[in-house]
Amino acid sequence: MVVPMLTRWSKNQNKELFFVVIGGWLPEFVAHSEARFHQMEQFSCIFVETKAMYDSLSRAGLKNVSLLSNFKSFSYVPELRFCSCKTVELRTVFFSRVVKEKGVELAIEAIEKLGKTYSITLDIFGPVADDYEKRFKALVKNCSVVNYRGVLKPQSTETYKILSQYDIMLFPTFYEGEGFPGALIDAYISGLPVIASDWKYNSEIIVEGVTGWLVPPKDVHSLEVAIENAIKNGDSLAKMRLNCVQEAKKYHVDNVLPKLLKEIGITINTD
């Protein structure tokens, strides 16, 4: 109901209508509905976060689609920290909404198993879904190498400082609505390599062996192997952390927003 109302308003007011899509849901949303497809055609431009989304919508016949990656405003530069051998504790972190579909249980299971052999910990940050809290608390309580650390303030220097103290971020998501997760940009800003599931659009954001590693979705064994390989090849983490800091620059607001402003006809005077 909202889109028809907006399109009527834009026509009555002789205004252009733009749609900045958050998340990865739109291709599936229009795939099997001619009415939804025609609603999307009414926008002057639809901005999507990943090339795969752009390609999918373009193949479906939408001609008003443009690529605009997720972005953030930041000035933080981390003091890089890394471990380089099995005798040093590997500190991993999970930073996301705490729900099963984000892969938190896979992360806990992998770290719990590896904790029997290696000095390794997992700290979890993020808001816990109300209907998941009881189960989550039980999982953490029963695992001595896993701790819940509360919620971090989004896009704050303090958050980046905290994340930069870890060695690897775990993100084994299988959430259906996943688009371009802002947590991956937060990791890069913090100089933090990521081990993530090869799910939805993660392969566009994580450069294999450069800024992180991808593992099959819902595959805890592959996740364990990837973490173990990181432990055994800890020296490579130093270079990867530098790579992450460089990669973060691609998603700085100053490098992304001008495209959006140009598309919607806004000129910024920099004089």
C-alpha positions as CSV (number, residue, x, y, z in Angstrom):
1,M,0.0,0.0,0.0
2,V,2.8,2.4,0.8
3,V,4.4,2.4,-2.7
4,P,1.2,3.3,-4.6
5,M,0.6,6.2,-2.2
6,L,4.1,7.4,-2.6
7,T,4.0,7.2,-6.4
8,R,0.7,9.1,-6.6
9,W,2.1,11.8,-4.3
10,S,5.3,12.1,-6.4
11,K,3.2,12.5,-9.6
12,N,0.9,15.0,-8.0
13,Q,3.8,17.0,-6.7
14,N,5.9,16.5,-9.8
15,K,8.7,15.0,-7.7
16,E,11.1,12.2,-8.3
17,L,11.0,9.2,-6.1
18,F,14.1,7.3,-5.0
19,F,14.4,4.0,-3.1
20,V,17.5,3.2,-1.0
21,V,17.2,-0.5,-0.2
22,I,18.5,-1.8,3.1
23,G,19.1,-5.6,3.2
24,G,19.0,-8.3,0.5
25,W,15.3,-9.0,0.3
26,L,14.2,-7.1,-2.8
27,P,15.1,-9.6,-5.6
28,E,12.9,-12.3,-4.0
29,F,10.2,-9.7,-3.2
30,V,9.6,-8.9,-6.8
31,A,10.6,-12.2,-8.4
32,H,7.2,-13.8,-8.4
33,S,4.9,-10.8,-8.4
34,E,4.1,-8.8,-11.4
35,A,2.3,-6.2,-9.3
36,R,5.4,-5.7,-7.1
37,F,7.6,-5.5,-10.2
38,H,5.4,-2.7,-11.6
39,Q,5.5,-0.9,-8.3
40,M,9.3,-0.9,-8.4
41,E,9.2,0.5,-11.9
42,Q,7.6,3.7,-10.6
43,F,10.8,4.8,-8.8
44,S,13.2,7.1,-10.5
45,C,16.0,5.0,-9.1
46,I,16.4,2.0,-6.8
47,F,19.7,1.8,-5.0
48,V,20.8,-1.7,-3.9
49,E,23.8,-2.7,-1.8
50,T,25.4,-5.4,-3.8
51,K,26.2,-6.3,-7.4
52,A,24.4,-9.6,-7.2
53,M,21.2,-7.8,-6.2
54,Y,21.8,-5.3,-9.1
55,D,22.3,-8.1,-11.6
56,S,19.3,-10.1,-10.4
57,L,16.9,-7.1,-10.6
58,S,18.4,-6.1,-14.0
59,R,17.8,-9.6,-15.4
60,A,14.3,-9.4,-14.1
61,G,13.8,-6.3,-16.4
62,L,14.1,-3.4,-14.0
63,K,16.0,-0.6,-15.7
64,N,16.0,1.9,-12.9
65,V,18.5,0.1,-10.6
66,S,21.8,1.4,-9.4
67,L,24.5,0.0,-7.2
68,L,25.2,1.8,-3.9
69,S,27.2,-0.1,-1.3
70,N,26.6,0.2,2.5
71,F,28.7,3.0,4.0
72,K,29.7,4.6,7.3
73,S,31.3,7.8,8.6
74,F,34.4,7.1,10.6
75,S,37.8,8.6,11.4
76,Y,39.2,5.8,13.6
77,V,42.5,4.2,12.8
78,P,43.3,1.1,14.9
79,E,46.5,0.2,16.6
80,L,46.8,-3.2,15.1
81,R,47.1,-6.3,17.3
82,F,47.6,-9.9,16.3
83,C,48.6,-13.3,17.6
84,S,51.2,-15.4,15.9
85,C,51.3,-18.8,17.5
86,K,49.3,-21.5,19.3
87,T,50.7,-20.6,22.7
88,V,49.1,-17.2,22.6
89,E,45.3,-16.9,23.2
90,L,43.3,-16.3,20.0
91,R,40.5,-13.9,20.8
92,T,37.5,-14.2,18.6
93,V,34.4,-12.0,18.6
94,F,30.8,-12.2,17.3
95,F,29.3,-8.8,16.7
96,S,25.7,-8.8,15.4
97,R,22.1,-9.2,16.5
98,V,22.1,-12.3,18.7
99,V,19.7,-14.7,17.0
100,K,20.2,-18.3,15.8
101,E,20.0,-17.3,12.2
102,K,23.0,-15.0,12.5
103,G,25.1,-18.1,13.3
104,V,25.8,-17.5,16.9
105,E,25.3,-21.2,17.8
106,L,27.7,-22.3,15.1
107,A,30.3,-19.9,16.5
108,I,29.8,-21.1,20.0
109,E,30.0,-24.8,19.0
110,A,33.2,-24.3,17.0
111,I,34.9,-22.4,19.7
112,E,33.8,-24.9,22.4
113,K,35.4,-27.7,20.4
114,L,38.6,-25.9,19.6
115,G,38.9,-24.8,23.2
116,K,39.7,-28.3,24.1
117,T,42.9,-28.1,22.1
118,Y,43.8,-24.4,21.8
119,S,43.8,-21.3,24.0
120,I,40.9,-19.6,22.4
121,T,37.9,-17.5,23.5
122,L,34.7,-16.0,22.0
123,D,33.1,-12.8,23.2
124,I,29.7,-12.0,21.9
125,F,28.3,-8.5,21.5
126,G,24.9,-7.5,20.3
127,P,21.2,-7.2,21.3
128,V,19.7,-10.6,22.2
129,A,16.2,-11.3,20.7
130,D,13.6,-11.6,23.4
131,D,12.4,-15.0,22.2
132,Y,16.0,-16.3,22.0
133,E,17.3,-15.0,25.3
134,K,16.6,-18.1,27.5
135,R,18.3,-20.5,25.0
136,F,21.2,-18.2,24.4
137,K,21.9,-17.7,28.1
138,A,21.9,-21.5,28.6
139,L,24.4,-22.0,25.8
140,V,26.8,-19.4,27.1
141,K,26.5,-20.6,30.7
142,N,27.5,-24.1,29.6
143,C,30.6,-23.0,27.7
144,S,33.6,-21.7,29.7
145,V,35.4,-20.1,26.8
146,V,32.4,-18.1,25.6
147,N,31.1,-14.8,27.2
148,Y,28.3,-12.4,26.4
149,R,29.6,-8.8,26.7
150,G,26.5,-6.8,26.1
151,V,25.7,-4.2,23.4
152,L,28.1,-1.8,21.7
153,K,27.2,1.6,20.6
154,P,26.9,1.7,16.7
155,Q,29.5,3.6,14.8
156,S,31.4,4.8,17.8
157,T,35.2,5.1,18.3
158,E,34.9,3.2,21.5
159,T,33.2,0.3,19.7
160,Y,36.0,0.2,17.1
161,K,38.6,0.3,19.9
162,I,37.0,-2.7,21.6
163,L,36.7,-4.7,18.3
164,S,40.3,-4.0,17.4
165,Q,41.5,-5.9,20.5
166,Y,40.3,-9.1,18.9
167,D,42.0,-11.3,16.4
168,I,39.1,-12.6,14.2
169,M,35.4,-11.8,13.9
170,L,33.1,-14.8,13.3
171,F,30.0,-14.2,11.2
172,P,28.5,-17.6,10.1
173,T,25.2,-16.1,9.3
174,F,22.4,-17.9,7.4
175,Y,19.8,-15.1,7.9
176,E,17.4,-15.0,4.9
177,G,17.2,-11.2,4.8
178,E,21.0,-10.6,4.8
179,G,22.2,-7.9,2.5
180,F,25.4,-5.9,3.1
181,P,26.0,-6.4,6.8
182,G,27.2,-3.2,8.5
183,A,29.1,-5.4,11.0
184,L,31.6,-6.4,8.2
185,I,32.4,-2.7,7.6
186,D,32.8,-2.3,11.4
187,A,35.2,-5.2,11.4
188,Y,37.3,-3.7,8.6
189,I,37.4,-0.3,10.3
190,S,38.7,-2.1,13.4
191,G,41.4,-3.9,11.4
192,L,39.6,-7.2,12.1
193,P,39.7,-10.2,9.6
194,V,36.4,-12.1,9.3
195,I,35.5,-15.7,9.0
196,A,32.0,-15.8,7.5
197,S,29.6,-18.1,5.8
198,D,29.5,-18.0,2.0
199,W,25.9,-16.8,2.3
200,K,23.9,-14.3,0.2
201,Y,26.3,-11.5,-0.7
202,N,29.2,-12.1,1.7
203,S,31.5,-13.2,-1.1
204,E,31.3,-9.7,-2.6
205,I,32.4,-8.1,0.6
206,I,35.0,-10.5,2.0
207,V,38.1,-11.1,-0.2
208,E,39.2,-14.6,0.4
209,G,42.6,-14.8,2.0
210,V,42.9,-11.0,2.0
211,T,40.3,-9.7,4.4
212,G,39.0,-13.0,5.7
213,W,37.8,-16.5,4.8
214,L,34.5,-17.9,3.6
215,V,33.0,-21.2,4.8
216,P,29.9,-23.1,3.7
217,P,26.7,-22.0,5.5
218,K,25.6,-24.0,8.5
219,D,28.8,-26.1,8.4
220,V,30.4,-26.0,11.9
221,H,33.2,-28.3,10.9
222,S,34.4,-26.0,8.1
223,L,34.2,-23.1,10.5
224,E,36.4,-25.0,13.0
225,V,38.9,-25.8,10.2
226,A,39.0,-22.1,9.1
227,I,39.6,-20.9,12.7
228,E,42.3,-23.6,13.2
229,N,44.0,-22.6,10.0
230,A,44.1,-19.0,11.3
231,I,45.7,-20.2,14.5
232,K,48.3,-22.2,12.7
233,N,49.1,-19.4,10.3
234,G,48.8,-16.5,12.8
235,D,51.6,-14.5,11.1
236,S,49.4,-13.9,8.1
237,L,46.8,-12.1,10.3
238,A,49.1,-9.1,10.6
239,K,48.9,-8.5,6.9
240,M,45.2,-9.2,6.7
241,R,44.6,-6.7,9.4
242,L,46.3,-4.0,7.3
243,N,44.2,-5.2,4.3
244,C,41.0,-4.7,6.3
245,V,41.9,-1.1,7.2
246,Q,42.6,-0.4,3.6
247,E,39.3,-2.1,2.5
248,A,37.3,0.0,5.0
249,K,38.2,3.1,3.0
250,K,36.0,1.9,0.1
251,Y,33.0,2.2,2.4
252,H,33.7,5.5,3.9
253,V,30.8,8.0,3.5
254,D,33.1,10.4,1.6
255,N,33.8,7.7,-1.1
256,V,30.2,6.4,-1.4
257,L,27.7,9.3,-0.8
258,P,28.8,11.4,-3.8
259,K,27.4,8.8,-6.1
260,L,24.0,8.9,-4.4
261,L,23.9,12.7,-4.4
262,K,24.8,12.8,-8.1
263,E,22.1,10.3,-9.0
264,I,19.4,12.3,-7.2
265,G,20.7,15.6,-8.7
266,I,22.3,17.2,-5.7
267,T,25.5,19.1,-6.2
268,I,27.8,19.8,-3.2
269,N,29.8,23.0,-3.4
270,T,33.3,22.2,-1.9
271,D,34.7,25.7,-2.3
